[in-house]
Amino acid sequence: MGNISRRQALRAGAWSVPVIAVAVTVPAASASTIGPSVSLTVFAADATFDQITVTTKNAAGEGVSAPYALSAFWESSQQWYDYGAASTYADGTLVIRVLSSPNVTMYRVVAVIEGQTTQAVIPAPAR
């Protein structure tokens, strides 16, 4: 039962080649249809301010200027509060310093890129 003939091995190998080829091509096709994206990074710049970097990219993954709105979630009131709206620079980035609070637990950015609305949420730095 443990012995495999050369013919059985070749037959199994012939079936594995198309399966491997399909598995390799599927991720490439999937990656090309992701679409525009927005991301946030945040860190505590000092005791009073958080520094937030907004990055907007088009469907090709290139930085692109886009309008966005930034808001913060206040734990004490369980509500989102708007910090305002602006646009990222031509390279798709913008660095913002916002007044921090121990009540702020998350930041959210909503952007419109190539006619599509996309958002990102990130935890605020621990205070």
N, C-alpha and C positions, 0 to 999 in steps of 0.2 A: 504494500500500500504506500510506502514511503518512496518507492522508485518512480521517477517520472521519465518517460521516454523523450528522446530528442524531438520527435514529431509533436508531442504534447506541449513541450516548452516553446517550440516555434509557433504553434497555433496560438498559444496564450500571448506570446510576444507580438504577433501580428495584430491582435485585438487591442493591445495596450497602446500602440502607436497612435491610432486615431483619437483615443481617449485623452492622451497626454496633449496632443495638438489642440483639441477643443478646450481643454482646461487652460492652456496658455493664452489662447486668443480671447476668451471671455472677459478676463479682467481689463484688458486693453480697451475693449468696446465699452465696458461699464464705466471706466474712468473718464471717457470722453463725453459722457452725458450727465456729469454731475451738476453743472450749471454754476451760476454766480455764487459767491460766498462772502460772508463777513465774519471776522473773528475779533476777539478782544484779548488783550493781555493786561494784567493789572498788578501793581505792587505798591506797598506803602512807601511813598517817597520820603516822608518824615512823619512826625507825630500828628500833623494837621492835614496833610494832603495825600491822596492816592493818585498815582500816575497811571493813566489808561492809554493804551495804544489801540486804535481802531484800524483794522486792515480790511480793505474791500478789493475783491478780485473778480474778474469777469469769468465767463465759462471756460476760457482757454487757460485760466490760472494766472493771468497777468494783472498787476496792480492797476486799478482804474479809479478815477475820481467818481464819487457817488454821494448822494445826500443820505444822511442818517439822523436818527434821533437816539439820544442816550438817556437812560433812566436808571434809578436805583431803587431797590426794594428795602423799605424800612420795616424791620422786624416788629417794632413797638406798635405800629399802626396797621401792619399787614397790608400795606399798599405800595404800589409803584409810584414814584415821583419823578417827573421829567426834569432833566438837567438842561434840555434844549436840543436844538437841531443845528446841523452844520453840514459841511461836505469834506470828504477826505481830499488830499492833494492829488495831483496828476499821477503820482506813483502809487496811489491807493492807501496811503497811511496818514494818520494824524495823531499826535500825542497831546493829551489833555491832562491837566491837573485839576482835580476836583476836591472840594472840602470833604474830609472823611468824617465818619461818625461810627461809634460802636454799634449803633442801631442799623447801619447799612450792612446787609448780609449778601446781596447780589447786585451785579450790574447787568444791564441788558442794552443791546444796541439793535436797532431795526434799520435796515438799509434797503434802498431800491436800486438794484443793479440790472441794467439791460431790461428794464421793465418788470423785473421780478422782485417781490418783497422777500427778504431773508433776514433772519435774526440770530443772535448769539447771546447766551447768558453765561456769566462766570461768577464764581464766589468772590466776595470782597476779601481783602486781606484781613487776617485775624488781628484784633486790637486788644 
